[in-house]
């Protein structure tokens, strides 16, 4: 083997590793973001982990906001058909609870003089800026949003339990109660 064949063989052998390293260098920012969000894996188990972390964060924020006060009771929904669905599907309970929260935030927009297309988080931020709610309310909303998103993607391999859905609903009711109090004082 002469030196030309040796160089050709080395170039041939190293082409893919060099290309992979080049792509990694070019995309290092995006790869870092992906690795930083490792708990948000697309696997069912990863979504379950993300749901549990988000629900835990929501629970901590809710407890701090409630300040030891009695948490709202889990009253059945007005519609018996809706209550049946909630009882049968924890994910549906989470979706309906989240929808109830976003509906309350949508109703607050007019009172606050916000545009109808204002995102729910901005509605909460406006209440915080006007000193009607604490910053932790925005954090609770973000936790509930992340938990809702993770619950939707959790899949059947590790389903959301009834207890987790009730816990989500309790945290949602804490935030909804604080929201009603903030709006009534405007």
Helices and strands as residue ranges (DSSP letters): H 3-26, H 28-36, G 38-40, H 44-66, H 80-88, H 90-112, H 120-129, H 135-153, H 162-184
